[in-house]
């Protein structure tokens, strides 16, 4: 199938400062009495043939890892950050979804194409926020897209989605010095997040309708009432953590099932094929079907998914250990300091080890507490950083 040229569209990529693997972009097209939302995802399937040496290597790695000390790329950096990435001013292959939603945010039409795009702007989230807020007449596309994504988000909330919108902290090294990086909820982050969820929903429904085997991402239903987005304040951070604690983990299966907290009947992750192998697998299946070529069968797909899951578990453990090391270093530098937070749950009650949300860090940390009992859960408290336990290598906190 010949690729459709969409180089005439004004196309934006929006990422954090320093992002070097750019795999998604957005555009908007005016149509009669409505808008067509274009979501473009980098298409490396021609560069990396299935079962090629680089494909098998990526499968064993599973995902790019974003560690405090730097990035460990799933593909060699020289290709993932250049020919694969949607670089500003460069023509790139993509899988593009053109989506039309109604005033209520419901999808009324969509199309999927292999395309050639040419990103006009590579913006940081801060730069994108300015364009959304100011909405200058000559650059109002992002503001229009933001309003459309608000409608789409409202549709998901009415369908049962649970949106938790709170700042998050993570450690990184800058000039060999440990720093806390805070990811704040912003309009531009909301826009990109909602657009990526929309793309995943379209692709999942398309695959199900056409009988294409893909790894769906689903989440079992929790005993929770649907709620709208949370404001950023202390009470809602506690409530959001209480809800997160009651949600089941998302799972992967070739059997199509609903995703509870997204409020979607079907969903898959397909927007980061440069950074996540299963996303690349979804693209291979969709593009293979579009071209009328043989696609991976269910049995082989299941085997690949199981293999990748092992790689992902290893990556999760490495990432967690890396963050734990940074957390311990921060606590060592702050022994004797008073900090506020609350206990989320007991991890190992017999050893007094609990998961504690630390306000200053905006993150959850496994700590050893002096206090026991469930009566302290989800209640704001002051703690004293006493020491790093030499046996368990965990921070010991004393409730004040």
N, C-alpha and C positions, 0 to 999 in steps of 0.2 A: 504494500500500500504506500502510495506516495505521500510524503509529509505535506501538511498544510502550512503555508507561510503565514505567521502571525506577527511578522516583524513591523507591521504598521501600527500595532497596538502600543500605547504608552505603558510600559511594563516596569514594575518595581520589585526589587528584592529588599527585604528589611531584616536586619540581623543585629546581634550584639556586636559591639566594637571588637575587632580582632577575629571575627568568624572567618574561617578560610575555606570551609566546605559549604558552598551555597547551592542548595538543592531545591528551593521553591521560590516562586515569583507570582505576582498577582497583577491583573489588568481589569479594566472595565470597558464595556462596549455599549454605546447607546443603541437601543432598538426601539421599535414603535411602542410607545407608552410604557416602556420598561427598560431594564438594564440586563445585560448578560455579564455575569461574573466569570472571569477567566482565572483559573488557578493552574499554574504551570509547574510541573515537577520534572527535574532533570532526568533525562533518559540515558543511562549508561549501558543499556542492553546491547547496543551494537559494538561499543568499545570493549565490553566484557562479556564474551559469549558464555552461555551456560556450560558448566563443567570445564571451562578453561582453567589454566593454572591460577590466574588471578581470582577467578570465581571461587574455586575450591579453597584458596587461601582466605578469602573474605568470609566464606562459610564457617571456617574453623575459628575465625576471630569473632564473628557475630555482630559486632558493633564497634563504632569508634568510641573511645573512652576519653571523657573530659575530666582529667585529673588535676589536682591543685598545681602539679608541677608542669602540666602541659597536655597536649592532645596526642593520643595514640590512635592513628588513623586506621580504619578498616581496610582501605585501599592505599597503595603507596601515595605519599603526599604529593609527589610530583605530577600525578595524574588527577587525583581527587580534588585538588585545589586549583587545577588549571583546566584541562580539556573537559573534565566532567562537570565543573561548576558553572553556574549561570552568572558569568562575569559581565559586568557592565560594558556595553558597547560591542559585545561579541555574539555572533550567531551561535545558538546552541540547540541541540535536539532536546525535545521535551515530550512528555505526555500531558496534554492539556484538557481540562474539563471546562466546557462552557455551560454555565448553570443559570437558569432563570428561576427566581423565587417570587411568590406573590407578596402582597402587603403584609401577610401574616407570617412570612418566613418559610412557608412550605414550598418544596421543590415542585415546580409545575412542568419543567422541561430541562433536559441536559443533553450534552453531546460529548463524546470522548474521541480525541484525535491524537495521532502522532504529529508533532508540529516542529517548526523551526521558529524560535523566538529570539529577540534581541533586547535584553534588558536595557532600559534607558537610565535608570537610577538605582544606585546601591546605597540605601539609607541605613543609618543606625535607628534604633527604636526612638531615641530622643529627637532625631531629625524628622522622623515620620510623625511623632506627636505634634510637632510644630505645624506641619502641613494639615493635620486633621483639625487642630484647634483653630488655625487662622483661615483655612479653606480659601486661599486666594483664587479668584476667578480662573486664572490660567493653570492652576494646580489643584483642582477640587476633587480629583479622582479618589484620593484616599479618604476624604471626608464622606463622599457618597458610599464608598465601600464600607466604611465604618458604620454608617446608618443601616446599610443592608445587613451587615453582620449582627447588628443589634436586633433586627427583626428575626433573623435566623435563630439567634440565641433565645429570644422570647418564645419562639416556636418549640425549641427543645425543652425549655423550662416547663411549658404547658404540657409537654409530653413526659415529664417526670425527671428532667435533668437536675442534678444537684451541682451548683457552681460554688466553689470555694475560692475566694479571691483575696488572698492574704500575701504579704511580702515574705520572701524566703531568703535565707542566708546560706552562703557556701564559701568555703575557704579557697584561696588561690595564692599563688606566689607571684609577686611583682618585684623585679630587681632583687631576687633571692630573699625577699622579706614576706612573711606571712601576712595576708590581708583578708579581711572579711568583705565579700562582695554581696551586695543586697539586690535581689531581683524584685523590683516594685511592680505591682499591677499598674499597667498604663493602657491608654486607648489603643496604641499601636500593637502592644502585645496581645490585647484582646482581639483585635482585628485579625492578626496572623493566626492565633490559636483557633479562632472560630472558623476561619477559612480552611485551615488544615483539617479540622473535624468535618467540615462540609465535604471536602474532597474525599475523605475516608468513607463517609456515608454513601456518597454517589457511587464510588468504586465497589463498595461491598454490595449494594443493591443491584448494581449492574452485573456483577459476578454471579450473584444468586439467580437473577432472572435468566442469564445466558447459560447457566450450568457450568461456570468456570470454577475449578477448585482453587481456592486461595486460603491462606491462613487468616481467619477472622479473629478479631479481638473482641471478647465478650466479658461481661461481668455479671455474676449471679445477683439476684435481687436481695437487697437488705431490708430489714424491717425499719424503714425510715420514711418519713413524710417528705415529699418533694419541697424544695425551698428555693428562693431566689438568691442572687449573689449577696455575699456578706460585705458589709462596710468594714473598713479597716479600723478596728479599735480593740481594746483588751478583751472585752466580753465576747466579741465575735471570734476572736482568735481561739479562745477557750472552747467555744461552741463548735467552731470548725474542726478543731482537733478531736473533739468528742465524736463528731460525725465521721471523720476520716477513720477513727479507731473502730467504727462499727461497719465500715464498708468492706466487702470482700475484695480480694485482689483480682485484678483483671487476668484473664486466661486466654490462651491461644488454641484454636481448634479449626479443622476444616469444615466442621458442622456449623452452619449459620445460627447464631443465637443472639439475643438482645444484649445491649450494653446498658446496664442499669443507670449508673450515675451520669452518662451522657444523654440519657433519654432517647436512645436510638434503637430501632428495631434490628438494624445490622450496622456493623462498623468494622473497618480494618485500618491498620496503619500503612500508608503507602506514600508518604510525603518526604521521606528521607532515604532514598535508595543509595545515596553515597555513604551514608553513615550507619544504616541498619540493614542487615542482610535480608530479613524477612520482608521489608519494604521493597527491596529489589526483586524478591521472589514474586510479590504481588504484581509489580510492573511487568515482569516477564510473562506472566499468565495472561494479563489483560492485553498486552501488545501482541503476543502470539495469537490470541483469539482474533484480534482486529485484523491481523494479516492472514488469517486462515491457515496458520501453521500449527503443527502438533504442539500441544502443551503438556506440562507435566501431569501425570496421572495421580489419582488420590493416594495410592499406596506409596509411590515414590515421594510425593509431597510430604506425607506424614513422616517418612524416614528422615527427610531433610529437616523438617521442623524439629524433630526430636534431637537431631545433631546440633542444630543451632541453639536450642534451648539450653543445652549443656554449656555451650560457649557463652551464652548470655548470663547464666548463673555465675560462671567464673568471672565475667566482667563486672557483675554486680558486687561480688565479694571483693574484687580488687579495688573498685571505686569506694566501697564502704570502708575498707581498711585504710585507704588513703585519706579519706575524710576523718576517720577516727584518729589517725596519727596527728592530723592538724588540730583536731579538737583537744587532744591531750597536750599538745604543745601550747595551745592558747591557755588551757587551765593551769599548766605549770608556770606560765608567765603571770598568772593572776591568783596564785595561792594566797589565801587570807582575804580575798575580796568578797564582798557581799553581792549576790546576784538574785534577781527575781525570776520566777518561773512557776511551773506547775507539773505535777506528776500525771502522765497520761495512762500508763498501765505498768503493772509489775511484769518484768521479763523472767526473772528467777527469784521468786519471793523468798525461798529458803536462804538465798545469799544476799538478800536486800538489794538486788539489782533491778532498777526500774528505768523506764523510758521517760525522760524529763524534757519538757519544752523550756528552753532558756531564752528569756525575752531579749537579752542583749545580742544573742547570736541568731535569733529568728530561726532556730532549728531544733530538732529533737536529738538528745544525747543520752546514751546509755550510761547511767551513773550508779554508784553504790551509795545508798542512803542509810542514815542512822535510824530513821523513823520507819516503822512498819504500819501496815493496815490499809484498808481500802477507803477509809474515811478521809484520806488526804488527796484522793484523786480529783483532778480538775478544779482545784482550789488554789488561787494565787498565793504563793508563799515566798519568804526570803530564805536563801540558803547561803552558807559560808563555804567557800572552796577550801577544803582542809588539806588534801594531798592527792597524789596519783598513787593508787594502790599498786605496790610493787609486784604483787602476785598476779592479780587479774588485769593489770595495766588499765585500770578504769578510775575515773575521777570519784573521789569520795566527797560527798556533800553533807553538811550538817544543817538541819533545819533550825532557823533562828526563832 
